């Protein structure tokens, strides 16, 4: 299939003319002449100057200017379509893959930091198992529960041991009367969760 660029270049070479010689006689810049033969659309002038330039170049070389112009328009209409399609197609080149993985790593790392920050600064969870009515028949009752493993627990200001799973327990003496029991869990960041209940022996 004939292309306008090939016809122009072959005709110039057959006449043993350099681009500089053609430029002097046609008053068309060497840059534009070379762009036409190389099909480098980045250096084409705006229309209608580009079409006029193609016609002048073809006429100077003794070619059918209308035919060459028609081929030129066909060639670059196809080229624009291919270029448009290539822009819309996402190709996973090594560079694109690298940046995608880098972006994913950064998002994961930032999400982890945000999670840890929120976790560190929020009050600890606290679940208390209060004595049942049957257990309240005795003055000595057991208070137990679970909290965050890193938290410290106090029951009525007395420090209680928390195991690796966050479990704690303590026996307290009601002393034969009602007693306000306050259970407080404190996180490493200083956030606290407090539960309290009045216990009375039955």
C-alpha positions in Angstrom: 0.0 0.0 0.0 1.4 3.4 -1.1 2.0 6.0 1.6 2.3 9.7 1.0 5.6 9.9 2.9 7.1 7.1 0.8 6.0 8.6 -2.5 7.5 12.0 -1.6 10.8 10.7 -0.4 11.3 8.3 -3.3 10.5 11.1 -5.8 13.0 13.4 -4.1 15.7 10.8 -4.1 15.0 9.9 -7.8 15.6 13.5 -8.7 18.8 13.5 -6.6 17.6 16.4 -4.4 18.5 17.0 -0.8 16.0 18.4 1.7 17.9 21.6 1.8 17.6 22.0 -2.0 13.9 21.4 -1.9 13.5 23.8 1.0 15.2 26.6 -1.0 13.0 26.2 -4.0 9.7 25.5 -2.3 10.2 27.9 0.7 9.1 25.0 2.9 11.2 24.5 6.1 13.6 21.6 6.2 12.0 20.7 9.5 8.6 20.3 7.9 9.9 18.4 4.9 11.7 15.9 7.1 8.6 15.6 9.3 6.5 14.7 6.2 8.9 12.0 5.1 9.4 10.6 8.6 5.7 10.8 9.4 6.5 12.8 12.5 3.2 14.6 13.2 4.6 16.5 16.2 6.3 18.9 13.7 3.4 19.3 11.3 2.0 22.8 11.0 -1.7 23.5 11.7 -4.3 23.1 9.0 -4.8 24.3 6.3 -1.1 25.0 6.1 -0.1 21.3 6.4 -2.3 20.3 3.5 -1.0 23.2 1.3 2.5 22.2 2.2 1.9 18.6 1.1 0.4 19.8 -2.2 3.3 22.2 -2.9 5.9 19.5 -2.1 4.1 17.0 -4.4 3.7 19.4 -7.3 7.4 20.4 -7.0 8.4 16.8 -7.4 6.0 16.3 -10.3 3.6 14.1 -8.5 -0.2 14.2 -8.6 -0.8 16.6 -5.7 -4.4 15.7 -5.1 -3.6 12.0 -5.0 -0.7 12.5 -2.6 -2.8 14.7 -0.4 -5.6 12.1 -0.3 -3.0 9.4 0.7 -1.6 11.8 3.3 -5.0 12.4 4.9 -5.7 8.6 4.9 -2.4 7.7 6.4 -2.7 10.2 9.3 -6.4 9.5 9.9 -5.4 5.8 10.5 -2.4 6.9 12.7 -4.7 9.1 14.9 -7.1 6.1 15.4 -4.3 3.8 16.4 -2.8 6.4 18.7 -6.2 7.0 20.4 -6.8 3.3 20.9 -3.3 2.8 22.4 -4.0 5.7 24.9 -7.2 4.0 26.1 -5.6 0.5 26.5 -4.0 -0.1 29.9 -0.8 -2.1 29.5 0.9 -3.5 32.5 4.5 -2.7 31.7 7.2 -3.5 34.4 7.3 0.2 35.2 3.5 0.4 35.7 3.6 -2.8 37.8 6.3 -1.4 40.0 4.4 1.8 40.7 1.2 -0.1 41.3 2.9 -2.3 43.8 4.6 0.7 45.4 1.3 2.5 45.7 -0.3 -0.7 47.2 2.6 -1.0 49.7 2.3 2.6 50.8 -1.5 2.3 51.2 -1.1 -0.8 53.3 1.6 0.8 55.5 -0.4 3.9 56.0 -3.6 1.9 56.9 -1.6 -0.1 59.4 -0.3 3.1 61.0 -3.7 4.6 61.2 -5.1 1.3 62.7 -2.4 1.2 65.3 -2.8 4.9 66.2 -6.6 4.5 66.6 -6.1 1.3 68.6 -3.5 3.0 70.8 -5.6 6.0 71.6 -9.0 4.5 72.1 -10.3 3.4 75.6 -9.6 -0.3 76.3 -12.5 -2.8 76.2 -13.7 -4.0 79.5 -16.1 -6.8 80.3 -16.8 -7.6 84.0 -18.4 -10.8 85.3 -20.3 -9.7 88.4 -21.1 -12.2 91.1 -24.4 -14.0 90.8 -27.1 -14.0 93.5 -25.9 -17.4 94.7 -22.4 -16.1 95.0 -23.6 -13.1 97.0 -24.7 -15.4 99.8 -21.1 -15.2 100.9 -19.3 -12.1 102.0 -16.2 -13.1 100.0 -17.0 -12.8 96.2 -15.0 -13.0 93.1 -14.8 -10.2 90.5 -13.5 -11.3 87.1 -13.5 -10.1 83.5 -11.5 -9.4 80.4 -9.8 -6.4 78.9 -7.0 -5.6 76.5 -3.8 -7.6 77.3 -1.7 -4.4 77.5 -4.1 -2.6 79.9 -3.8 -2.3 83.7 -6.8 -3.1 85.9 -7.7 -1.8 89.3 -10.6 -2.9 91.4 -11.4 -0.3 94.1 -7.9 1.1 93.5 -6.2 -2.2 94.0 -4.0 -3.3 91.1 -5.0 -6.6 89.6 -2.9 -8.9 87.4 -3.9 -9.2 83.8 -2.8 -12.3 81.9 -1.7 -12.5 78.2 -5.3 -13.0 77.1 -6.5 -10.0 79.0 -8.2 -12.1 81.8 -8.2 -10.8 85.4 -9.8 -11.8 88.7 -9.9 -10.7 92.3 -11.7 -11.8 95.5 -13.1 -9.0 97.6 -14.7 -9.0 101.0 -18.1 -7.2 101.2 -17.7 -7.0 105.0 -21.3 -7.9 105.6 -22.8 -4.8 103.9 -23.2 -3.1 100.6 -20.0 -2.2 98.8 -19.6 0.0 95.7 -17.2 -1.9 93.4 -15.3 0.1 90.8 -13.4 -1.7 88.0 -11.1 0.5 85.9 -9.0 -0.6 82.9 -6.3 1.8 81.7 -4.5 1.6 78.3 -0.8 2.4 77.8 -1.9 5.8 76.3 -3.8 6.7 79.5 -7.3 6.1 78.1 -9.6 4.5 80.7 -12.8 2.5 80.8 -14.7 2.2 84.1 -17.5 0.0 85.2 -19.1 0.0 88.7 -21.8 -1.8 90.6 -23.1 -1.9 94.2 -22.9 -5.4 95.6 -24.8 -6.5 98.7 -24.7 -9.9 100.3 -28.0 -11.8 100.4 
